[in-house]
Amino acid sequence: MRRLGWLAVLVFVCVSLGQAVSLPAQPVAGEELQISHGEIGRYGGRLVVAQKSEPKTLNPVLALDAPSREVMGRMNADLIHINRDTQQTEPALAQSWKVSPDGRVFLLQLRHGLRFSDGQPFDADDVVFSFQVYMDAKLNSPQRDMLIIAGKPIAVEKAGPYAVRFTLAQPYAAAERLFDSVAMLPRHLLEKPYRDGKFESVWSISAPPAAIAGLGPFRLKEYVPGQRLVLERNPYYWKADRNKNRLPYLDEMVFLFAGNEDAQVIRFQAGDTTVLGRVGAENYTLLSKDAASRGYALYDLGPSLEYNFLLFNQNDLTGKKLEKLAPAQSWFTNLQFRQAVSLAVDRNAIVRLAYAGRAVPLWGNVSPSNKLWFDSALPRPARSVEKARELLKGAGFSWRGDGQLLDPKGRAVEFTIIASASSAQRARMATIIQDDLGKLGMNVHAVSLEFRALLDRVFQTYDYEAVIMGLGGGDADPNPEMNVWLSNGSTHLWRLGENKPASAWEAELDQLMQKQMVERNHSKRKQLYDRAQQIIGQNLPFIFLATPNVLVGARSDLGNVKPALLEPNLLWNVEELYLRAATGGGR
């Protein structure tokens, strides 16, 4: 046994020494690095994160799922960044910007001498190319909706090797925030596939590392399907600490594919992972018992900006060969049916049972923790099964002798709610709602699906009846939600692919969202967005359920940890994170 043990140690050491670590490149003349003001760290080590599921893509223009965004956010960078700690904008790839007096023209000055992770230079041509791609209607990027002002794409033109002019059709509220999370793309790698009409197939999850380059603190090193994705330090990253040491400090980031939250927690508790992303309250309580002895810290940041909701399939199914969904859609498109469901759902039970009290109930899309935009006057009707039954009766529904709800054509009301198997909270919400709607005589089935299979049904095939999902959390400002609330938005989930509003209230919502987007007076903008929230609450495209507290964890020896309410809650400043006792390629 002792000899085998020594052999295992020797093999490990050889592997560790044999790994090629991408050391930070030395600064070159004319390179304008951004100086970080965090605690001075040390080089070396790896940060390990367990994700519930695998990313679907490494293409930032097309990504919709959270696992993809979490990985790509570490590989890419934007022009102007929202600091997740202060929630204010700050310089990033653009070191400065000027705004014209009428608020329509932004002139951004880029940092000189920056390089992509493959060593190729970054300049204004990359910026112009990036926005051309994001605003291409054929690609239907989720960022595109923010970049269309008054029905017109933002005009982007090169104003010098390191200067770019953005001209808006109208003034834009909080315009500098629209540059956040719009990753700049390497023209030298992507222009040809874009011109050839092959952009949608580039940078898949299995793409070779050499084919991908970004401006984030890390770059792709390895992908092992079903197991892990490994990033290594970008040696050309454009930030440095106060001692002029180029960031990031860490050698590597490893994303493990855990499968579900319980597996994430087990790995964190065992010390296999360095940080723990959002977890449920029960696991948070479980972890709290051993935090000190196992060397990690936990953080409860209060209600998040995310909203969880029940979504009914109201899509146009023409040509989809889904005639089986027609009866259910006749119920789902009935406002009184949706109002009845909303009244029957026990939100307090969801908070208590799905979140162990570490959440707040919701009746709208804005969390009460979003102090600037929350509409305190929005109605929050108490749960009432009796009022729900009255609404159904008024809509022509009736009940059989055994209590089964029948629609106006005498068909039994029966449908399935799907939820992600990787989210214990959403799966539990589905079960709670199943019981709640059973009190109305609805025969509801709760089914858990693998996350990517669920996304495929919602966004591609439309083969579902109802689903529990969550959105929000990236910014407190309303504008990143344009792709949800505009009728032609790429995340307009209840009727995807609309070319024009399907109803009068959607048309009014379109107008309100477009008006608030260009209104620069905060008080007037707040009135417009309050009205938008009221229309959403009255028409219930989503049945809003709850927003959970942000519960995260990190190893106690991880430096510069600054948990934030905005996503990504722990990894937003990953370039500053360091291990106080770093090992494995440190220097």
C-alpha positions, 0 to 999 in steps of 0.5 A, a space after each residue: 500500500 505504501 509503495 502504491 501511495 508513493 507511485 500515485 504521488 510521483 505520477 501526480 508530481 510528474 503531471 503537474 510539472 509537465 503542464 505548460 502554464 501560460 505565463 503573463 506576457 511582459 508589457 510592451 511599449 504603447 500597451 495601455 493596461 488598466 490598473 486594478 485596485 484590488 488586493 495584491 495577490 500572487 500567481 499560481 493555482 487553479 480555480 474550480 467551479 462545478 456547473 449544473 450542466 454543460 455549456 451549449 456554445 462558446 459563441 457569445 453572439 448566439 448564447 442563451 443559456 447561463 452555463 455558456 454565458 458563465 464560461 464565455 464571460 471569462 473568455 471575453 471582454 466588453 468596451 464599457 463594463 458594469 462593475 457588479 459591486 458598485 453597479 456603475 459603469 467603468 472603462 474597459 476596452 474603451 479607456 474613455 468616451 465622450 457623449 454629444 450634447 444631444 445624447 446621440 453620438 458616443 465617441 469611444 477611445 480604445 486602449 492602445 496596444 491590446 491583444 487577443 488571447 492568440 496574440 493578435 492586435 485588437 483595434 477599431 476594426 474589430 469593434 466595427 466588425 463585432 457590432 455588424 455581427 451582433 446587429 445582423 438580423 439573420 443571426 438573431 443575437 439576444 444582444 441585438 434588441 438593445 442595439 436597435 434604437 427607434 427601429 434603427 440599428 446603431 450606426 458604428 464607424 471607425 474614427 481612427 485606429 483606436 477610436 469608434 463612433 456610435 450614432 443613435 437614432 435617438 438619445 438612449 437612457 443609460 446608453 453607456 450600459 448597452 456596451 456591457 456584455 457585448 463581447 468584442 470579436 476577433 475579426 481575423 478569425 471570424 470575418 471569413 466564416 461570417 462572410 461565407 454564411 457559416 457564423 452560426 457553426 463557429 465556436 461550438 463547444 467542441 471547437 479546437 482551442 486554437 480556433 477561439 480567441 477573446 479579450 477576457 482573462 482566460 482562454 480555452 485549453 481543453 474540453 472533455 465532453 461530459 466531464 469538464 472544460 478547462 481555461 488557462 490564463 490569457 497571457 496578453 490580458 489587458 489588466 494589471 494590479 497596482 504593482 504592474 503585475 499582469 492579471 489574472 493571478 490564477 493559472 487555470 479555471 476548471 468548469 466541472 459538469 456536476 449535473 445538479 445542485 446537490 452534486 455541486 454542494 458535495 464537491 464544494 464541501 469536500 474541497 474539490 471546488 473553489 467557489 460555489 455558485 448560487 445554491 438553494 436555502 436547504 443546501 446553504 443551511 447544510 453547508 453552514 454547519 461545517 463552514 468554519 471547520 472545512 475552511 469556506 465562507 458563505 454569503 447571503 446577499 438577499 433577494 436576487 434580481 432574477 424572476 422565476 415564472 410559470 410559462 404557458 406555450 402560446 406560440 404559433 405552432 403553424 407547420 410544427 406538426 404539434 396538433 396535440 397541443 391545440 386543446 391546451 393552447 386554447 386554455 393557455 391563451 385565455 387570460 381568465 385561465 392564466 389569472 385563475 392559475 395565478 390566483 391559485 398558486 401559493 407563492 408563500 408555500 413556494 418561498 417556504 418549501 422551495 427556498 426554505 424562506 430565503 426568497 420573496 414572492 413575486 407578482 411582476 418581473 422586477 425584484 423588490 431588491 431593485 430599488 430604482 425600478 421596482 413598482 411598489 403600486 403593482 397589485 399583489 393579490 392574495 391567493 384565493 382558490 375560490 376567486 380562481 374558480 369564479 374566473 374559470 366558471 366565467 370563462 366557460 369552464 365547468 366541473 365533473 362530479 369527480 371534481 375534474 375541470 372541463 373546458 368549454 368543449 367538455 375536454 378534461 384540463 390536463 397538461 404537463 409542467 416541465 422543469 430543469 432536472 438540474 434545479 431542485 428549486 424549480 422542480 419543487 415549484 413544479 410539484 407545488 403548482 401541481 398540487 395547487 392546480 389540483 385544487 381547481 380540478 386540473 390534472 397536472 403532471 410535473 416532469 424534470 428534463 435535462 437542461 439542454 433538452 428543456 431549452 431545445 423544447 422551449 426555443 426550437 421545437 415548441 414541443 411543451 405545454 408549460 415550463 418553469 424558468 428564470 430570467 434576469 439578474 445581469 443588470 438592474 436597468 430595464 434595457 437588457 430586458 428588451 429582448 424579453 418584452 419586445 414582441 419581436 425579441 429573441 427571448 419573447 418566450 410566450 410567442 417566439 418569432 413574432 414579426 409584429 405584436 399579437 395583441 393590443 397590450 403587446 403593442 402598447 408594451 412595445 411602445 412603452 419599452 421603446 419610449 423608456 429606452 430613449 427617455 433620459 429623465 429618470 422620473 419620466 422613465 420610471 413612470 413609463 417602466 411602471 406602466 410596462 410592469 402594470 401591463 405585464 402584471 395585468 396580462 400575465 404572459 408569465 405567472 411570476 412566482 418568486 425571486 430567491 436570495 443570492 446564496 454563494 460560497 468560496 474557500 476561505 483562502 481565496 483572495 479578493 472575493 467580492 460577492 455581488 447581487 448582479 450576475 456573475 455573483 462570484 466570478 465577475 472579478 475573476 482576474 483579481 481572485 487568487 489563492 493565498 497558498 497557491 500551488 501548481 504552476 505558481 511563481 
